[in-house]
């Protein structure tokens, strides 16, 4: 699964980034770089990630590091999906 594309779509839809989303790469800073990414948007994105990837994200798992770049967010989601898939087996 291409997590990066899916997560970029979620970010674009929730934040209303439009074509600006095309320039976001794995190394692009999210927090502090995208004005639309405020605390309410973070909560909305977390809910969308949980729904899209069938994962459960606890409050204590989220930090500024998670949303530092697109790459850190993608890595976080990949690890959550892998962990939860293992627990289902």
N, C-alpha and C positions, 0 to 999 in steps of 0.2 A: 504494500500500500504506500502511496506517495503522501505521507503526512504533511509535507511542506505545502503542497498545493492546496490540500483541504484546509489547513490552518490559515493560509493566506486568504482563502475565500471567506472563512469565518471572520477574520479580522476586517476584510474589506466590507463585508455585509454589515457588520455591527458598527464599525467606525465610519462607514460611508466614505471610504477612501477612493473609490473609483479607479481611475487610471494610475493614481499615485501608488497603488498596491503593486503595480508591475515593477517598480524600481526597488522593492523590498527584497533583500537577499538574506541569507542565513546570518550574515554579520551586521545587518542593520539594527541599530539600537531602536528599541521600542519605547520604553519608558523615558520620558524627557525629550523624545524626538518626534513623537506623534501627539500633537496637542489633544486630539480626540480621545486618547487613551488615559482616561481618568479612573478613579476608584469604582465608579458605577459601571464603566465600560469593562473593567477587569472582571467584575462579578458576572456581567452578562456573557463575556467570553468564556469564563470558566463553566457556566451553565451550558453554553453551546458545545464546548469541548466534551463535557460529560455526556451530552445527548448524542453527538455525532460519533464518538468513539466508544460508547457504552462503558464508560469508566466512572469511578467515583473519586472525587478530589476533596480531601479534607482541608479545612482551613489552615491547619498547621503545616501543610505541604506547600503552601503558596508563599512566595517571598518576592522581593524585588528582583532577585537573581533569576527566578523563573521567567520573568518578563523582560529580562535585560536585552535580549536580541531575539530575532525570529528563531535562530538556531537553538538557543537555550529553551525556548518554548516547545519547539519540535522535539528536542531530546527528552524533555519532561514527559510529553504525551506518549512518545514511543516507549519509554520505561514503564509508564502507568499501564499501557495496553499490554505489554509483555508480562508484567507482574500479574495483572488481573486474569490474563489468559492462562497463566500457569496455575493460578488458584482454582480455576474452573475445572482443571483436569483431575 
